[in-house]
Amino acid sequence: MSDITGDSMLKKEQNKSQLYLDLDKKWTAHNYKPIPVVIEKAKGIWVWDVEGKKYMDCLSAYSSQNFGHRNPKLVKALKKQADKVILTSRAFCNDSMGTAAKKLCELTGYESFLPMNTGAEAVESALKIARKWGYEKKGVDENKAEIIVCENNFHGRTITIVGFSTDPDAFSGFGPKTPGFKVIPYGDTEALKKAINKNTVAFLFEPIQGEAGVLIPPKGYLKEAQKICKENNVITIVDEIQTGFCRTGTIFASDHEKVKPDIVLVAKALGGGIFPISGVLANWDIMDVLTPGSHGSTWGGNSLGMAVLESVCDLLNEEDFSKRSTELGKFFVKKLKLIQKKHSEKIKEVRGKGLLVAIELNEKARPYTEAMKNHQPVGLLAKETHEFSIRFAPPLVITQKELEWALEVIERVFDEVD
C-alpha cells in the first residue's frame, strides 16, 4: 500500500477508548449505534483517537465537514468573532447577520434567508412557511393544507417530521402522526401528479436521498417535478442539507438539472463543521408570509454563527470545490466499480454524484465499516446506512492520492472480510 500516512506515534494506553465508550453508554441516551472509535483530535481529512491512532474521515460528519476539519480560515473567523460578541438574541440586531445573509443570497441567487440552527429546524420552518403561504396566498381553506413527501425520505427527527417518515426506526413509538402529509414513491413524477389536489401547498423532497443510501432519481426528475408543481401552484421545497455546497459537484444538487426550487433548505456544511447553522432560502414572494411573532429562534442568526457563515461563503467564492468534487467523485466511483467487479458476490451496486457515494451490499455492511476502522496502522472511517449500504463522503479538500489510499483500504477489507 502507498505510504501517505507517515509515522503515527501510538500511545500505549490501550484501554483508554473503552473507558470513554463505557462512560458514553452509561451516561448518554442510546439513540445511536456509532462505530466504536473515540475521536480526540482532527485536522483536514484526518482524525485521531484517544490512543493516538490515525484515521481518514470518509463521512465528514454527514457532509458537515466539506471544507475539512478545523479549516484555518473558518477557525480564524470563529475566534475573531468570539472576542467581540457571540449572542444577542433576535430581540436586537447584530452586525453579522445581514452581512452574512447578503453573501449567501448572492452566492445562491435567492432574495432572503431565514437563519436557524439545525437541519430539522430548517425543515420545520419551511413547513410552516409553506402552510402559511397556502392559506394567505393560494387560498387553501384553513387547516386543510397538504404537503407531499417521498418514501425513504430523511428530513430530521422532530415529532412532525418522523410522522411522515417511512423508516420504522424513525417513526415507531412516536404516534399519532401529524396530519397534512401525503407520501409518494421517490423519483415518480406520475405519482406526484396524482397526489396533487386543491389543498396541496408544497412538495418536499431531497435531490439525492442521502440517508436512504445515496439514491439518485431518474434523470430529469427534478426538472419535471418543478414543472408539475408550477402548473399546479405548488411550492417546491428541496432539502439540500446533506447535498448542498459542492458535495455533489455543484453548489446545490438541484443545479445539475438547472432547477431553482422555490425554497431550499440548508445546514451542515453551511457552518463549515465549525458551528451549527441552518436555514431557509426563498424569494420574498414566499418569505414575506413570516411576520414579527410568527416564527423565531433565540440562537438563529447569532453573531458567532453568522461570522462563520460569511467565511464559508468567502471560501466557496475563492476555491473551486465544485470542480474538485466532480472530478474526484468520478475517479472514486470508477475505481469502486472495479472493486465491485472483483467482489460481485458481495457488492450489489456502486452509485454516487460528486463526493457523495455509496456501495450497496448483498449482505450487512457493519462488518465492513468496522474492518475499515480497524485497518492498521491507519484506519478509515465510514458508516453503514440502512444496514446494507456504506456511505462515503470525504471532505472536499481530499486529494486524488489520498483517495487512492482509501481505495486500497476498501479493496483490502473486501478481500479479507468473510
Residue, then its C-alpha position, 0 to 999 in steps of 0.5 A: m500500500s502507498d505510504i501517505t500516512g507517515d509515522s503515527m506515534l501510538k500511545k500505549e494506553q490501550n484501554k483508554s477508548q473503552l473507558y470513554l465508550d463505557l462512560d458514553k453508554k452509561w451516561t448518554a441516551h442510546n439513540y445511536k449505534p456509532i462505530p466504536v472509535v473515540i475521536e480526540k483530535a482532527k485536522g483536514i481529512w484526518v482524525w485521531d483517537v484517544e490512543g493516538k491512532k490515525y484515521m481518514d474521515c470518509l463521512s465528514a460528519y454527514s457532509s458537515q465537514n466539506f471544507g475539512h476539519r478545523n479549516p484555518k480560515l473558518v477557525k480564524a473567523l470563529k475566534k475573531q468573532a468570539d472576542k467581540v460578541i457571540l449572542t444577542s438574541r433576535a430581540f436586537c440586531n447584530d452586525s453579522m447577520g445581514t452581512a452574512a445573509k447578503k453573501l449567501c443570497e448572492l452566492t445562491g441567487y435567492e432574495s432572503f434567508l431565514p437563519m436557524n440552527t439545525g437541519a430539522e429546524a430548517v425543515e420545520s420552518a419551511l413547513k410552516i412557511a409553506r402552510k402559511w403561504g397556502y392559506e394567505k396566498k393560494g387560498v387553501d381553506e384553513n387547516k386543510a393544507e397538504i404537503i407531499v413527501c417521498e418514501n425513504n425520505f430523511h428530513g430530521r427527527t422532530i415529532t412532525i417530521v418522523g410522522f411522515s417518515t417511512d423508516p420504522d426506526a424513525f417513526s415507531g413509538f412516536g404516534p399519532k402522526t401529524p396530519g397534512f402529509k401525503v407520501i409518494p414513491y421517490g423519483d415518480t413524477e406520475a405519482l406526484k401528479k396524482a397526489i396533487n389536489k386543491n389543498t396541496v401547498a408544497f412538495l418536499f423532497e431531497p435531490i439525492q436521498g442521502e440517508a436512504g443510501v445515496l439514491i439518485p432519481p431518474k434523470g430529469y426528475l427534478k426538472e419535471a417535478q418543478k414543472i408539475c408543481k408550477e402548473n399546479n401552484v405548488i411550492t417546491i421545497v428541496d432539502e439540500i442539507q446533506t447535498g448542498f455546497c459542492r458535495t455533489g459537484t455543484i453548489f446545490a444538487s438541484d443545479h445539475e438539472k438547472v432547477k431553482p426550487d422555490i425554497v431550499l433548505v440548508a445546514k451542515a456544511l453551511g457552518g463549515g463543521i465549525f458551528p451549527i447553522s441552518g436555514v431557509l432560502a426563498n424569494w420574498d414572494i414566499m418569505d414575506v408570509l413570516t411576520p414579527g411573532s410568527h416564527g423565531s429562534t433565540w440562537g438563529g442568526n447569532s453573531l458567532g454563527m453568522a461570522v462563520l457563515e460569511s467565511v464559508c461563503d468567502l471560501l466557496n467564492e475563492e476555491d473551486f470545490s465544485k470542480r474538485s468534487t466532480e472530478l474526484g467523485k468520478f475517479f472514486v466511483k470508477k475505481l469502486k466499480l472495479i472493486q465491485k467487479k472483483h467482489s460481485e458476490k458481495i457488492k450489489e451496486v456502486r452509485g454516487k454524484g460528486l463526493l457523495v457515494a455509496i456501495e450497496l451490499n448483498e449482505k450487512a455492511r457493519p462488518y465492513t465499516e468496522a474492518m475499515k476502522n480497524h485497518q492498521p496502522v491507519g484506519l478509515l472511517a465510514k458508516e453503514t446506512h440502512e444496514f446494507s449500504i456504506r456511505f462515503a463522503p470525504p471532505l472536499v479538500i481530499t486529494q486524488k492520492e489520498l483517495e487512492w489510499a482509501l481505495e486500497v483500504i476498501e479493496r483490502v477489507f473486501d478481500e479479507v472480510d468473510 
